[in-house]
Amino acid sequence: MKALDKDWLTSHLIDFEYKKYILLAYLKDIRQQFDRVALYPYLSDMVFHYKNLLAIKENKEVLFQSFPETVSKADFETLSLHYKKIVESDEIIDELEAIIEYAAPQFKTMLSEGKDIFEYIEENIEILPVGITPLHFQEGYFFLQQQGKKDTQVYEYQVSIFESANEKYRGIHTSFVESITRGIGRTFESLKLELIRKYKKLPNPATYLINSQVVCPVNATLLPVSKRMLMKYLATVH
């Protein structure tokens, strides 16, 4: 899928019909991704563009920030004059406002659909501890399992905490470990013991089963949704 340029609104020809064509082609691709229940990076990309549109709508000075940022010294003066010409041109500003008025609700509608898919996946995911959970749960493993699938993806996770002056933020980093085919009698508890024997770095890891009733793309949907849910789970349970 072809991504929408960060400066799509102000780059190239500033014309309503042209920008409408660019936007609708982009949203058509997004729709195709959503139809196969693929959310990322498409959902976060749309959030960026939608917020940018709203910011420009509220404050035209933000137009300066929406133009390409990489400018050579030789081009700086020329480009500054170009910016000034655009911002001071009523005709161009009117055209941009028309594009924004058309584009914003288009993004909002598609974002709402993406949010509905995200929430549906969330509602059909269950997180369960595997074995006894140690006091130190900031790092460990999780098994990613989809209903009806024999293969289980194993990930290592590590929770990081970032502090600012007033707030504390949590982040989670994951790395793929291996894919395991489960057979009869091969329980998640036994898989945990196999991991401990095979990978010595975590002798007593916190381990969780993330089970999805919905079959969907792992990297584009299940993994990012599961990471967010695991973060919330660890924050509320421990």
Rosetta silent file (secondary structure, phi, psi, omega in degrees, C-alpha in Angstrom):
SEQUENCE: MKALDKDWLTSHLIDFEYKKYILLAYLKDIRQQFDRVALYPYLSDMVFHYKNLLAIKENKEVLFQSFPETVSKADFETLSLHYKKIVESDEIIDELEAIIEYAAPQFKTMLSEGKDIFEYIEENIEILPVGITPLHFQEGYFFLQQQGKKDTQVYEYQVSIFESANEKYRGIHTSFVESITRGIGRTFESLKLELIRKYKKLPNPATYLINSQVVCPVNATLLPVSKRMLMKYLATVH
SCORE:     score description
SCORE:     0.000 S_00000001
   1 L     0.000  136.139  179.287    0.000    0.000    0.000 S_00000001
   2 L   -82.927  123.810 -178.922    1.259    3.495   -0.901 S_00000001
   3 L   -73.662  157.256  175.214    1.449    5.735    2.152 S_00000001
   4 L   -86.768  125.923 -178.501    0.091    9.265    2.170 S_00000001
   5 L   -57.756  145.712  179.930    2.939   11.774    2.306 S_00000001
   6 L   -59.739  -32.766 -178.406    3.195   13.717    5.549 S_00000001
   7 L  -105.895   31.155 -175.377    2.991   16.960    3.582 S_00000001
   8 L   -57.761  -31.724 -175.526    0.346   15.737    1.113 S_00000001
   9 L   -67.868  -36.438 -172.254   -1.853   18.754    1.795 S_00000001
  10 L  -112.258   -5.335  179.772    0.707   21.364    0.776 S_00000001
  11 L   -88.556  155.261  177.823    3.013   19.512   -1.613 S_00000001
  12 L    59.766 -144.231 -174.894    2.688   19.547   -5.404 S_00000001
  13 L   -76.015  124.633  176.876   -0.495   21.006   -6.903 S_00000001
  14 L   -93.363   88.399 -176.555   -2.812   22.688   -4.403 S_00000001
  15 L  -142.106  134.338 -174.132   -6.082   21.936   -6.129 S_00000001
  16 H   -56.857  -51.333 -176.223   -9.274   20.560   -4.580 S_00000001
  17 H   -64.723  -37.672  178.800   -9.994   17.883   -7.216 S_00000001
  18 H   -65.370  -47.634 -179.914   -6.367   16.740   -7.296 S_00000001
  19 H   -65.997  -35.552  177.370   -6.130   16.430   -3.503 S_00000001
  20 H   -62.064  -42.078  178.381   -9.524   14.699   -3.415 S_00000001
  21 H   -61.874  -46.234  179.398   -8.225   12.125   -5.895 S_00000001
  22 H   -60.549  -46.440 -177.522   -5.077   11.545   -3.795 S_00000001
  23 H   -64.086  -47.175 -176.813   -7.101   11.237   -0.587 S_00000001
  24 H   -65.900  -34.115  176.002   -9.741    8.865   -1.966 S_00000001
  25 H   -64.946  -41.557  177.931   -7.067    6.582   -3.443 S_00000001
  26 H   -63.867  -47.340 -178.409   -5.373    6.468   -0.024 S_00000001
  27 H   -67.891  -29.742  175.127   -8.622    5.779    1.833 S_00000001
  28 H   -63.704  -41.503  176.751   -9.530    3.065   -0.676 S_00000001
  29 H   -64.756  -41.312  177.728   -6.272    1.305    0.216 S_00000001
  30 H   -60.223  -44.139  179.215   -7.024    1.747    3.918 S_00000001
  31 H   -57.888  -41.961  179.203  -10.470    0.211    3.388 S_00000001
  32 H   -63.624  -37.217  177.405   -8.869   -2.821    1.734 S_00000001
  33 H   -68.051  -42.971  178.901   -6.566   -3.245    4.732 S_00000001
  34 H   -64.562  -33.462  179.058   -9.467   -2.949    7.173 S_00000001
  35 H   -63.735  -26.993  176.119  -11.429   -5.504    5.140 S_00000001
  36 L  -100.039   17.265  176.842   -8.712   -8.031    5.923 S_00000001
  37 L    59.656   38.794  175.368   -8.692   -6.881    9.573 S_00000001
  38 L  -105.642  118.898 -172.681   -5.258   -5.266    9.254 S_00000001
  39 L  -103.107  -34.608 -172.068   -4.981   -2.176   11.467 S_00000001
  40 L  -118.607  145.458    6.592   -1.328   -1.145   11.677 S_00000001
  41 L   -86.603   12.730 -170.799    0.476    0.956   10.687 S_00000001
  42 H   -64.932  -41.220 -177.898   -2.582    2.268    8.847 S_00000001
  43 H   -65.777  -47.311  179.945   -4.607    3.328   11.900 S_00000001
  44 H   -66.813  -32.160  177.124   -1.784    5.299   13.525 S_00000001
  45 H   -64.866  -41.939  178.615   -0.939    6.858   10.144 S_00000001
  46 H   -67.268  -37.649  177.651   -4.508    8.125    9.791 S_00000001
  47 H   -58.927  -43.921  178.518   -4.484    9.508   13.335 S_00000001
  48 H   -58.579  -50.014 -176.925   -1.401   11.557   12.420 S_00000001
  49 H   -65.730  -38.895 -179.127   -3.003   12.978    9.258 S_00000001
  50 H   -66.017  -45.297  178.701   -6.323   13.703   10.965 S_00000001
  51 H   -63.366  -37.484  179.157   -4.690   15.556   13.862 S_00000001
  52 H   -64.905  -41.325  177.305   -2.571   17.506   11.406 S_00000001
  53 H   -61.303  -45.433 -179.165   -5.661   18.570    9.453 S_00000001
  54 H   -64.748  -38.302  179.657   -7.418   19.739   12.615 S_00000001
  55 H   -64.589  -42.288  178.723   -4.328   21.642   13.759 S_00000001
  56 H   -66.632  -38.662  179.235   -4.085   23.456   10.423 S_00000001
  57 H   -62.046  -39.042 -178.181   -7.805   24.195   10.496 S_00000001
  58 H   -79.426  -29.823 -173.778   -7.490   25.792   13.938 S_00000001
  59 L  -145.772  105.317 -176.058   -4.254   27.625   13.274 S_00000001
  60 H   -65.330  -19.239  177.795   -3.073   28.507    9.767 S_00000001
  61 H   -63.344  -23.531  178.695    0.425   29.157   11.091 S_00000001
  62 H   -65.900  -16.102  176.411    0.753   25.366   11.355 S_00000001
  63 H   -53.590  -37.300  179.968    0.857   25.411    7.554 S_00000001
  64 H   -58.713  -37.765 -176.688    4.543   26.221    7.853 S_00000001
  65 H   -75.827  -16.110 -176.372    5.114   22.951    9.721 S_00000001
  66 H   -89.204   -4.591  176.753    3.302   20.912    7.084 S_00000001
  67 L   -87.025  161.264  179.628    5.769   21.715    4.327 S_00000001
  68 L   -52.925  138.151 -174.262    8.900   19.585    3.739 S_00000001
  69 L   -91.577  -24.515 -176.633   11.407   20.174    6.528 S_00000001
  70 L   -83.079  105.686 -175.848   14.641   19.255    4.740 S_00000001
  71 L  -131.730  129.678  176.908   15.797   22.464    3.106 S_00000001
  72 L   -75.402  159.450 -179.525   19.305   23.355    1.948 S_00000001
  73 H   -61.327  -36.487 -178.776   20.736   26.752    2.868 S_00000001
  74 H   -64.602  -32.177 -177.642   20.739   27.755   -0.793 S_00000001
  75 H   -92.611   -8.355 -171.848   17.028   27.097   -1.083 S_00000001
  76 H   -59.571  -47.268 -177.253   16.021   28.533    2.267 S_00000001
  77 H   -64.583  -44.271  179.052   15.427   32.109    1.103 S_00000001
  78 H   -62.093  -43.308 -178.565   13.500   31.004   -1.996 S_00000001
  79 H   -66.624  -37.937  178.128   11.435   28.562    0.028 S_00000001
  80 H   -61.275  -41.372  177.093   10.647   31.190    2.650 S_00000001
  81 H   -64.985  -36.153  178.269    9.284   33.447   -0.081 S_00000001
  82 H   -64.236  -44.991  177.930    7.260   30.506   -1.401 S_00000001
  83 H   -59.384  -46.452 -177.427    5.745   29.911    2.045 S_00000001
  84 H   -61.307  -40.898  179.601    4.946   33.584    2.422 S_00000001
  85 H   -62.085  -41.897 -179.001    3.282   33.631   -0.982 S_00000001
  86 H   -66.895  -49.268 -176.088    1.110   30.638   -0.085 S_00000001
  87 H   -65.836  -30.663 -178.535    0.078   31.892    3.343 S_00000001
  88 H   -90.253   -4.267 -179.392   -0.694   35.361    1.992 S_00000001
  89 L   -89.404  112.757  179.101   -2.636   34.082   -1.019 S_00000001
  90 H   -61.913  -36.237 -178.435   -6.369   34.146   -0.307 S_00000001
  91 H   -63.878  -45.068 -179.614   -7.014   31.903   -3.296 S_00000001
  92 H   -68.917  -41.706  178.536   -4.644   29.181   -2.071 S_00000001
  93 H   -61.098  -42.459  178.302   -5.864   29.470    1.513 S_00000001
  94 H   -61.606  -39.937  179.635   -9.473   29.107    0.319 S_00000001
  95 H   -65.976  -43.004  178.136   -8.502   26.023   -1.673 S_00000001
  96 H   -62.887  -41.617  179.293   -6.725   24.505    1.331 S_00000001
  97 H   -63.330  -38.464  177.961   -9.711   25.208    3.563 S_00000001
  98 H   -65.522  -40.246  178.389  -12.014   23.476    1.070 S_00000001
  99 H   -64.081  -44.172 -179.657   -9.701   20.462    0.979 S_00000001
 100 H   -64.123  -43.256  179.912   -9.575   20.312    4.786 S_00000001
 101 H   -61.473  -32.933  178.261  -13.361   20.622    5.098 S_00000001
 102 H   -79.503  -42.653 -171.704  -13.740   17.676    2.734 S_00000001
 103 H   -73.946  -39.042 -174.039  -10.886   15.544    4.086 S_00000001
 104 H   -56.037  -50.876  178.701  -11.476   15.837    7.847 S_00000001
 105 H   -65.848  -28.358  176.493  -14.835   13.980    7.942 S_00000001
 106 H   -63.960  -45.462  177.033  -13.452   11.359    5.541 S_00000001
 107 H   -63.761  -43.954 -177.357  -10.625   10.642    7.981 S_00000001
 108 H   -59.685  -43.491  179.425  -13.005   10.737   10.951 S_00000001
 109 H   -63.079  -45.583 -178.582  -15.320    8.136    9.393 S_00000001
 110 H   -68.864  -36.128  176.369  -12.480    5.779    8.522 S_00000001
 111 H   -63.594  -38.170  178.074  -10.902    6.230   11.963 S_00000001
 112 H   -62.702  -40.163  177.660  -14.221    5.303   13.550 S_00000001
 113 H   -65.254  -41.847  177.847  -14.285    2.090   11.524 S_00000001
 114 H   -62.976  -40.554  178.115  -10.717    1.302   12.574 S_00000001
 115 H   -63.267  -39.805  178.824  -11.601    1.946   16.209 S_00000001
 116 H   -62.632  -41.636  178.006  -14.579   -0.415   15.941 S_00000001
 117 H   -64.314  -44.469  179.547  -12.334   -3.172   14.579 S_00000001
 118 H   -57.755  -47.986 -177.748   -9.777   -2.525   17.332 S_00000001
 119 H   -66.924  -34.399  177.442  -12.431   -2.731   20.047 S_00000001
 120 H   -64.837  -42.320  176.980  -13.913   -5.891   18.523 S_00000001
 121 H   -62.809  -45.447  179.045  -10.484   -7.569   18.620 S_00000001
 122 H   -56.161  -45.699 -177.452  -10.002   -6.373   22.212 S_00000001
 123 H   -64.660  -20.040 -177.059  -13.341   -7.810   23.299 S_00000001
 124 L  -109.717   22.054  175.899  -12.361  -11.192   21.898 S_00000001
 125 E  -116.784  136.175  178.026   -8.943  -11.452   23.532 S_00000001
 126 E  -122.096  135.695  177.424   -8.331  -13.115   26.878 S_00000001
 127 E  -113.530  126.773 -178.443   -5.131  -12.827   28.910 S_00000001
 128 E  -132.432  139.198  174.456   -4.298  -15.567   31.406 S_00000001
 129 E   -70.799  145.546  176.957   -1.192  -16.158   33.551 S_00000001
 130 L  -108.072  114.872 -176.690    0.684  -19.375   32.827 S_00000001
 131 L    72.392 -160.182 -179.770    1.860  -21.052   36.019 S_00000001
 132 L   -83.434  128.991  179.590    2.851  -19.017   39.051 S_00000001
 133 L   -87.134  123.880  179.801    3.581  -15.370   38.308 S_00000001
 134 L   -71.308  167.667  178.355    6.727  -14.080   40.069 S_00000001
 135 L   -64.509  -33.931  178.308    6.865  -10.750   41.879 S_00000001
 136 L   -89.507  103.962 -176.050    9.070   -9.407   39.101 S_00000001
 137 L  -115.959    9.132 -177.425    6.726   -9.241   36.103 S_00000001
 138 L   -71.549  -12.987  175.040    8.346   -6.398   34.149 S_00000001
 139 E  -145.366  152.237 -177.775    9.874   -8.938   31.779 S_00000001
 140 E   168.157 -149.555 -178.742    8.928  -12.377   30.625 S_00000001
 141 E  -127.726  158.166  165.120    7.159  -14.204   27.821 S_00000001
 142 E  -140.889  146.256  177.203    3.732  -14.369   26.296 S_00000001
 143 E   -97.622  127.796  178.645    2.127  -16.931   24.029 S_00000001
 144 E  -103.581  113.960 -173.922    0.043  -15.543   21.185 S_00000001
 145 E  -125.406  132.948  175.656   -2.685  -17.994   20.256 S_00000001
 146 E  -110.642  140.439 -177.965   -5.516  -17.676   17.727 S_00000001
 147 L   -52.650  127.766  176.834   -8.654  -19.779   17.894 S_00000001
 148 L    83.068   -3.090 -179.991   -8.377  -22.894   15.727 S_00000001
 149 L   -98.048  136.233  178.836   -4.675  -22.387   14.966 S_00000001
 150 L   -81.677  -29.226 -178.628   -2.131  -25.051   15.953 S_00000001
 151 E   -80.446  136.779  176.809    0.831  -22.685   15.797 S_00000001
 152 E  -118.868  127.081  177.104    1.581  -20.523   18.827 S_00000001
 153 E   -89.080  133.301 -179.833    3.863  -17.482   18.544 S_00000001
 154 E  -108.026  129.698  179.045    6.182  -16.917   21.495 S_00000001
 155 E  -126.554  144.731  168.949    7.358  -13.396   22.348 S_00000001
 156 E   -94.871  140.675  179.247    9.644  -12.008   24.994 S_00000001
 157 E  -127.687  155.755  175.559    8.454   -8.744   26.515 S_00000001
 158 E  -145.719  125.822 -179.920   10.014   -6.036   28.645 S_00000001
 159 E   -91.636  132.550  177.091    8.162   -3.168   30.290 S_00000001
 160 E  -117.477  146.802  178.656    9.911    0.201   30.470 S_00000001
 161 E  -119.339  126.257  178.725    8.907    3.187   32.574 S_00000001
 162 E  -114.303  131.886 -177.926    9.629    6.738   31.445 S_00000001
 163 E  -115.487  134.588  171.386    9.218    9.622   33.859 S_00000001
 164 L  -108.845 -170.573 -178.337    8.715   13.286   33.075 S_00000001
 165 L   -61.715  -36.407 -173.450    8.375   16.138   35.544 S_00000001
 166 L  -118.886  -15.565 -173.162    4.704   15.418   36.198 S_00000001
 167 L  -134.840  162.813  176.918    3.850   12.049   34.704 S_00000001
 168 E  -121.527  130.300 -177.779    4.997    8.476   34.408 S_00000001
 169 E  -116.621  144.261  176.521    4.725    6.630   31.114 S_00000001
 170 E  -111.640  142.099  174.191    4.889    2.910   30.431 S_00000001
 171 E  -133.686  158.588  179.387    6.135    1.300   27.272 S_00000001
 172 E  -132.262  128.938  177.514    6.473   -2.317   26.237 S_00000001
 173 E  -108.814  134.048  179.275    9.116   -3.781   23.969 S_00000001
 174 E  -125.790  150.632  173.984    8.599   -7.187   22.413 S_00000001
 175 E  -138.866  137.232 -178.667   10.815   -9.505   20.410 S_00000001
 176 E   -70.232  132.971 -179.774    9.796  -12.648   18.577 S_00000001
 177 E  -100.815  -59.306  179.728   11.283  -15.806   20.092 S_00000001
 178 E  -170.189  167.915  174.495    9.883  -18.701   18.086 S_00000001
 179 E  -111.433  132.286 -175.213    6.777  -20.342   16.698 S_00000001
 180 E  -121.019  136.087  173.909    5.653  -23.595   18.315 S_00000001
 181 E   -96.126  116.940 -177.871    3.237  -26.205   17.026 S_00000001
 182 L   -86.138  136.957  175.426    1.238  -27.554   19.922 S_00000001
 183 L  -116.224 -175.051  179.364    0.204  -31.177   19.995 S_00000001
 184 L   -63.477  129.879  178.380   -1.903  -33.289   22.335 S_00000001
 185 L    84.206   -4.457  178.449   -0.625  -33.036   25.894 S_00000001
 186 L   -94.044   88.768 -175.122    1.680  -30.114   25.135 S_00000001
 187 L   -81.592  168.620  177.555    0.220  -27.585   27.537 S_00000001
 188 H   -69.337  -29.715  175.434    1.194  -23.956   27.947 S_00000001
 189 H   -63.795  -41.837  178.720    2.656  -24.837   31.346 S_00000001
 190 H   -69.550  -33.648  176.287    4.950  -27.381   29.681 S_00000001
 191 H   -64.554  -37.884  177.796    5.859  -24.820   27.008 S_00000001
 192 H   -61.724  -44.054  178.807    6.878  -22.401   29.749 S_00000001
 193 H   -63.705  -37.134  177.029    9.200  -25.037   31.232 S_00000001
 194 H   -62.363  -41.302  179.095   10.673  -25.653   27.780 S_00000001
 195 H   -63.743  -41.726 -179.565   11.437  -21.945   27.440 S_00000001
 196 H   -62.914  -41.014  179.912   13.133  -21.847   30.845 S_00000001
 197 H   -70.973  -34.923 -174.253   15.344  -24.804   29.915 S_00000001
 198 H   -82.358  -37.680 -177.483   16.113  -23.458   26.452 S_00000001
 199 L  -118.601  106.318 -171.076   16.695  -19.781   27.272 S_00000001
 200 L   -77.571  -13.447 -172.911   18.704  -19.321   30.459 S_00000001
 201 L   -65.685  -25.798  178.879   18.455  -15.513   30.620 S_00000001
 202 L  -122.556   89.978 -176.233   15.044  -15.670   32.359 S_00000001
 203 L   -71.071  -24.963 -179.776   15.147  -18.445   34.987 S_00000001
 204 L  -139.994   69.489 -171.230   11.756  -17.538   36.493 S_00000001
 205 L   -81.005  142.855  165.893    9.846  -15.566   33.858 S_00000001
 206 E   -67.710  133.714 -175.618    6.381  -14.106   34.159 S_00000001
 207 E  -137.147  137.135 -176.628    4.462  -15.819   31.379 S_00000001
 208 E  -133.568  149.472  171.606    1.029  -15.126   29.926 S_00000001
 209 E  -101.642  124.076  174.171   -1.292  -16.659   27.387 S_00000001
 210 E  -110.612  106.875 -173.023   -2.962  -14.162   25.067 S_00000001
 211 E  -109.138  123.585 -178.981   -5.767  -16.028   23.365 S_00000001
 212 E  -108.240  129.347  175.187   -7.745  -14.474   20.496 S_00000001
 213 L   -80.045  -12.306 -178.984  -11.125  -15.768   19.391 S_00000001
 214 L  -106.413  130.416  175.884  -10.705  -13.747   16.190 S_00000001
 215 L   -87.804  123.100 -177.502   -8.292  -14.846   13.469 S_00000001
 216 L  -152.944  166.288  179.115   -6.462  -11.814   12.070 S_00000001
 217 L   -57.857  133.181 -175.293   -3.015  -10.784   10.773 S_00000001
 218 H   -68.319  -59.141 -173.932   -0.483  -11.106   13.593 S_00000001
 219 H   -69.375  -33.171 -175.808    1.915   -8.231   12.891 S_00000001
 220 H   -85.800  -17.184 -176.298   -0.693   -5.827   11.513 S_00000001
 221 H  -141.848  -62.171 -170.211   -3.348   -6.369   14.182 S_00000001
 222 H   -61.772  -44.905 -178.504   -3.083   -9.079   16.811 S_00000001
 223 H   -64.935  -51.396  179.456    0.390   -8.234   18.100 S_00000001
 224 H   -62.447  -37.728  177.426   -0.099   -4.440   18.493 S_00000001
 225 H   -66.694  -41.706 -179.420   -3.544   -4.911   20.079 S_00000001
 226 H   -64.685  -38.999  178.718   -2.171   -7.620   22.386 S_00000001
 227 H   -61.653  -44.105  179.597    0.757   -5.440   23.467 S_00000001
 228 H   -64.267  -41.403 -179.716   -1.591   -2.650   24.454 S_00000001
 229 H   -67.984  -38.389  178.654   -3.855   -5.060   26.332 S_00000001
 230 H   -64.655  -38.784  176.373   -0.929   -6.684   28.144 S_00000001
 231 H   -58.483  -47.491  179.799    0.254   -3.247   29.273 S_00000001
 232 H   -64.832  -40.289 -179.547   -3.184   -2.499   30.741 S_00000001
 233 H   -62.185  -47.829 -178.590   -3.393   -5.960   32.283 S_00000001
 234 H   -65.143  -33.783 -179.256   -0.023   -5.660   34.032 S_00000001
 235 H   -71.910  -29.400 -175.727   -0.891   -2.170   35.298 S_00000001
 236 H   -96.367  -32.684 -175.278   -4.196   -3.275   36.845 S_00000001
 237 H   -84.562  -36.753 -175.288   -3.466   -6.793   38.078 S_00000001
 238 L  -103.048    0.000    0.000   -0.016   -6.247   39.608 S_00000001
